[in-house]
């Protein structure tokens, strides 16, 4: 008998974020994906588009937040959860706090720039006006291996040419 898939689980929604990360990889972007969920339904899906848009702020989290705000008709996402394949950076963590997301669920940690506990914890900083619940490590092996293989391939291809 096949296992029952729980369509409300962190594992399921992280799978949806991983699908977005695969889209980014096919577009030769850093493979990070994000989805925003409200009441068990996906409001927004996004992947990194930094290179495509030539915009340093076009991280998956930022794009997903903007889409979710449009879907909700306002900027407060207090009853929404963000699933992202890599721990958010400080820029994204700031946006997450300002949008007042209820919960952030991430795949792999980011020791160099993680702002959900690895380098710093902006998502739960006691002096900020909002704190998010944080769950890390969901499908971390898949999320981490996707990033590792992407950067391994990039290094093997040689240095990037800048125009």
Secondary structure, 3 states (H helix, E strand, C coil): CCCCCCCCCHHHHHHHHHHHHHHHHHCCCCCCEEEEEECCEEEEEEECCHHHHCCCCCCHHHHHHHHHHHHHCCCCCCCEEEEEEECCCHHHHHHHHHHCCCEEEEEECCCCCCCECCCCEHHHCCCCCCCCEEECCCCHHHHHHHHHHHHHHHHHCCCCCCC
